Amino acid sequence: MATQHFRHLWVGAPRLSRYTFFWPIITNSSFVLVTAAEGRLSATVPDRFIGDAKPIVVGNIAAHDGFVEFTLWWYGDFPFLNIWTDITVFDPDDPSGAN
């Protein structure tokens, strides 16, 4: 399998929360990267921008069989935002290590 990407818009995402994204290609041993940016609902996909709620931080990324969990938080008086995430699952045949 080659490295794969999925883009997802979380509408009305709550700050300081855990998110779960289901994707069958993810396994417990997958290397997964999640990036995030504030977004708008529009005809442009993705319609991302850097607004007043900064930084938007992705943390605690944990891959499981069939899904990934992560947290999102940001500063400012914005309890809910629209957030675009880009989720990358790396090719399991790429060189990697563990200890």
C-alpha positions as CSV (number, residue, x, y, z in Angstrom):
1,M,0.0,0.0,0.0
2,A,1.3,3.5,-0.8
3,T,1.0,6.4,1.6
4,Q,-2.6,7.6,1.6
5,H,-4.3,10.8,2.6
6,F,-7.9,11.7,3.6
7,R,-9.3,15.2,4.2
8,H,-12.2,15.6,6.6
9,L,-14.2,18.7,7.7
10,W,-15.4,18.6,11.3
11,V,-18.4,21.1,11.4
12,G,-18.9,22.7,14.8
13,A,-15.9,20.9,16.3
14,P,-15.7,21.4,20.1
15,R,-12.5,22.7,21.6
16,L,-10.6,20.4,24.0
17,S,-12.1,17.2,22.7
18,R,-11.2,13.8,21.5
19,Y,-11.9,12.9,17.9
20,T,-12.2,9.5,16.2
21,F,-11.8,9.0,12.5
22,F,-12.7,5.6,11.1
23,W,-10.6,4.4,8.1
24,P,-10.1,0.7,7.4
25,I,-6.6,1.1,6.1
26,I,-5.4,2.1,9.6
27,T,-3.9,-0.6,11.9
28,N,-2.5,-0.5,15.4
29,S,1.0,-0.4,13.9
30,S,0.3,2.4,11.4
31,F,2.3,5.6,11.3
32,V,-0.5,8.3,11.2
33,L,-0.1,12.1,10.9
34,V,-2.9,14.6,11.4
35,T,-2.8,18.3,10.5
36,A,-5.6,20.8,11.2
37,A,-6.7,24.3,10.2
38,E,-9.7,26.4,10.7
39,G,-12.1,26.2,7.8
40,R,-15.2,27.6,6.1
41,L,-18.2,25.9,4.5
42,S,-17.9,26.8,0.9
43,A,-17.7,25.4,-2.6
44,T,-13.9,25.4,-2.3
45,V,-12.6,22.1,-0.8
46,P,-10.7,22.6,1.4
47,D,-11.4,26.2,2.4
48,R,-8.8,26.6,5.1
49,F,-7.5,29.7,6.8
50,I,-5.6,30.9,9.9
51,G,-8.1,32.9,11.9
52,D,-8.2,34.3,15.4
53,A,-8.3,30.9,17.1
54,K,-4.6,30.0,17.0
55,P,-2.8,27.9,17.3
56,I,-5.0,24.9,16.5
57,V,-3.1,22.0,18.0
58,V,-3.4,18.3,17.2
59,G,-2.3,16.0,20.0
60,N,-2.3,12.5,21.4
61,I,-2.6,10.7,18.0
62,A,-3.3,7.0,18.6
63,A,-3.7,4.5,15.7
64,H,-5.9,1.5,16.3
65,D,-7.2,-1.2,14.0
66,G,-9.7,0.6,11.7
67,F,-9.5,4.1,13.2
68,V,-7.3,6.9,14.7
69,E,-8.0,8.9,17.8
70,F,-6.6,12.4,18.4
71,T,-7.3,15.6,20.3
72,L,-7.8,19.2,19.1
73,W,-7.6,22.4,21.1
74,W,-7.1,26.1,20.4
75,Y,-6.8,29.4,22.2
76,G,-9.5,32.1,22.2
77,D,-13.1,32.5,23.0
78,F,-14.2,30.0,20.4
79,P,-15.9,27.0,21.9
80,F,-16.8,25.5,18.5
81,L,-15.1,25.9,15.1
82,N,-15.2,24.3,11.6
83,I,-11.9,22.4,11.3
84,W,-10.3,20.8,8.3
85,T,-8.0,17.8,9.1
86,D,-5.7,16.1,6.7
87,I,-5.0,12.5,7.8
88,T,-2.0,10.7,6.4
89,V,-1.3,7.0,6.8
90,F,2.2,6.1,5.7
91,D,3.2,3.1,3.6
92,P,3.9,0.2,6.0
93,D,6.7,-0.8,3.7
94,D,8.6,2.5,4.2
95,P,11.7,2.1,6.4
96,S,10.8,2.5,10.1
97,G,12.0,1.6,13.5
98,A,10.8,1.0,17.0
99,N,12.3,0.4,20.4
